[in-house]
Amino acid sequence: MIIGRHRNTYAEIDLGAIKHNIQIERKHMEKDQALFAVVKADAYSHGLIPVAVAAQEAGVDGYCVALIDEGVALREAGITKPILILGVTPAEQAAYMAKYNLSTAVGDLDFLKEAQVKLAQKHAQLKVHLALDTGMGRIGFRNQTDLKAALDFLKEYPEQFDFEGIFTHFSTADSADSTYFERQLHKFHDLMTVVEQRPKYVHVANSAASIWHRQCGGNLVRLGIGMYGLNPSGKEVALPADMQIKPAFALESELVAVKKVHPGDSISYGITYTAEKDEWIGTVPMGYADGWLRRMQGSTVLVDGQECEIVGRICMDQFMIRLPHEMPIGKRVTLIGENHGKIKTAQDAADYAGTIHYEIVCSIAQRVPRFYKSN
Ligand SMILES: *Cc1c(COP(=O)(O)O)cnc(C)c1O
């Protein structure tokens, strides 16, 4: 069956699963905690707007994105709830962010100084969340002195800045060993001692922290991967029994060519695969330009519930698989998801590729149409 933008390869996104996962998360949160859906990177490749709308229907309180343009796209789609940009934004865009009512993370005083001038010129006020670097080593204030200077600056310019939040990010919240997590939490509390007036939002939890460190505090949870139904820890730490989240991402294609090859016949670029006996080979119209990377050669996909190996190099737009027997053109091929009772997960692909499931889903290219279901 051909679905979407005239292709027989597509991602099927289960918006019902996304809503279910949000509800599961809600059950574990404190009543006064806000839940922000992390929809950066095109909602982890699931599709920004459909996911944002589903999340809104499930009752989230706001959104996190990584980039200004992602926030603007949400506003242009009619989203009015708070939107926080988690990454470093250019100070010269301060008034632009204010115009779209986007809150931004701020990790250094220079940003505030430059933004203050730009905002004053436009008579605009920007909502800011101060980022604290408690051990992630990415962005944010690292000591009390620098943080104090930023807080003083914000206090000095209330017309230009609404000090809306303060936050940190953990680097090992998904790990079985919580030593470093505890160190970061300690550092966070230490930095917070210079904050006299707590802003509206104090937040520390990504999915992993919200699942395994429920006591870590804050009044806002930034829910990313858990909303998409994937275990933040991969296979390291199992999800608690009461966190039955469902994956929302499936990746499907179909056979577009089937042929019988004979001993000595080779497949694909570089002739890395040569048949040793008579074999049935099928061609799947998906390749590395779609995000199914060359290193997936040798892994399997599901056809009729059977594991079929990708043989020969993965091409830009196509790859070949070895079939157990002759099969008709149009037969469904599952790369991620359920096929006749068998399941392939993004985690399986990640294990094979030596990466994490976050990267597998984020790598699926824009040219793969997304098809939505919501039961
Ligand atoms: C991406 C991101 C998140 C979401 O993380 P998940 O592991 O997907 O829940 C939360 N906070 C920050 C600062 C992020 O960059």
PDBQT file of the ligand as one rigid body, heavy atoms in Angstrom, charges set to zero:
ROOT
HETATM    1  C1  LIG A 401      16.718  16.945  25.540  1.00  0.00    +0.000 C 
HETATM    2  C2  LIG A 401      16.609  17.441  26.905  1.00  0.00    +0.000 A 
HETATM    3  C3  LIG A 401      15.662  16.905  27.783  1.00  0.00    +0.000 A 
HETATM    4  C4  LIG A 401      14.846  15.687  27.469  1.00  0.00    +0.000 C 
HETATM    5  O1  LIG A 401      15.615  14.552  27.759  1.00  0.00    +0.000 OA
HETATM    6  P1  LIG A 401      15.002  13.090  27.687  1.00  0.00    +0.000 P 
HETATM    7  O2  LIG A 401      16.129  12.214  28.080  1.00  0.00    +0.000 OA
HETATM    8  O3  LIG A 401      14.612  12.872  26.274  1.00  0.00    +0.000 OA
HETATM    9  O4  LIG A 401      13.847  13.077  28.602  1.00  0.00    +0.000 OA
HETATM   10  C5  LIG A 401      15.509  17.512  29.024  1.00  0.00    +0.000 A 
HETATM   11  N1  LIG A 401      16.270  18.561  29.372  1.00  0.00    +0.000 NA
HETATM   12  C6  LIG A 401      17.215  19.078  28.578  1.00  0.00    +0.000 A 
HETATM   13  C7  LIG A 401      18.028  20.244  29.046  1.00  0.00    +0.000 C 
HETATM   14  C8  LIG A 401      17.432  18.533  27.317  1.00  0.00    +0.000 A 
HETATM   15  O5  LIG A 401      18.386  19.038  26.531  1.00  0.00    +0.000 OA
ENDROOT
TORSDOF 0
